[in-house]
Amino acid sequence: MRAQSRLDVIQRSVVREMARFGQRFTVEGSVVRGPGTTAVAVREHPGEGGGAGHVDLGFAFDVGRAGGPVVWDCTAGLGRTEEERLESAVRMWATTTAAAVVELQEGRGAHGDHVRAARLPGWQAVQGPAAVFGFDSERLSEWLAGHRLLPELAEVLAPELAPDGAEPAVTGVKLFLGGRAGEDVAEVRVNGAVSESASAALRALGWPRGERLCWARLFVLMVPEGRPVGEAPAAVRSVPVDAGGARPAGAVGNTAPAAPATRLGVLARWRRARAGR
């Protein structure tokens, strides 16, 4: 598929997925414009060309303003054709990342959870639903429903959020975990860059490893307290969480349906993607 064709599929998918949140987005050249000053940008994924279905999307809160916050995220999709994989990738982004963005804007608790971790003073966090896919996904889904990963990773994440004394800014934290016993995968990316310390801490947690392949993807939007984000309402209602990571009742995220056997190539694609990023 040519670059323009890929872009067309991705942009159409963004418009469709954002409509599910009740937001009207329209394609305007290289970006997809949303309400107010929001927009979603698309960039070519490094090393793309083999039809792997990787998508790089950036949600801009204040498009047109130099230095305005943009949250970038890379996601990969599943399917028989490249178009199906691209559509699946955008759907995965919408389920986890866009949900967190919309929840930050609306602050109603309808699309994600609001968290303040004691070990991350000065930050408010919004976590979108977990996307869990693969075989026997119920065990991993139930484990995630009973754990707050942000407080459990707070100590290692804190230096990554404002490295070398930099001014705190809107930051995206992506978590990917799963695989199977003996072939587990745990990766944390902060603004797109792998955090080795946070990834190691995530791997050390006691999430279930089964005999069959299963993965989970989560996205957390970190916002400095009191910092306005474009035209979006930045007054976020928060749920205090202790270091034990207990999750309040009724805060279970949505999960994607289990994947059939034809999707077992995800682990190999993840390894190739990591090596190429």
Secondary structure, DSSP 8 states (H G I E B T S, - for coil): --HHHHHHHHHHHHHHHHHTTT---EEETTEEE-STT-EEEEE--TT--S---EEEEEEESSTTSTT--EEEEEEE---SSHHHHHHHHHHHHIIIIIHHHHHHHH-SSSSSEEEEETTSTTEEEEE---EEEETTHHHHHHHHHT--HHHHHHHHHHHHHSGGG-----EEEEEEEEE-TTS-EEEEEETTEE-HHHHHHHHHS-----SS-EEEEEEEEEEETT--BTTB------EEE-TT----TT----------GGGTTHHHHHHHHHHH-
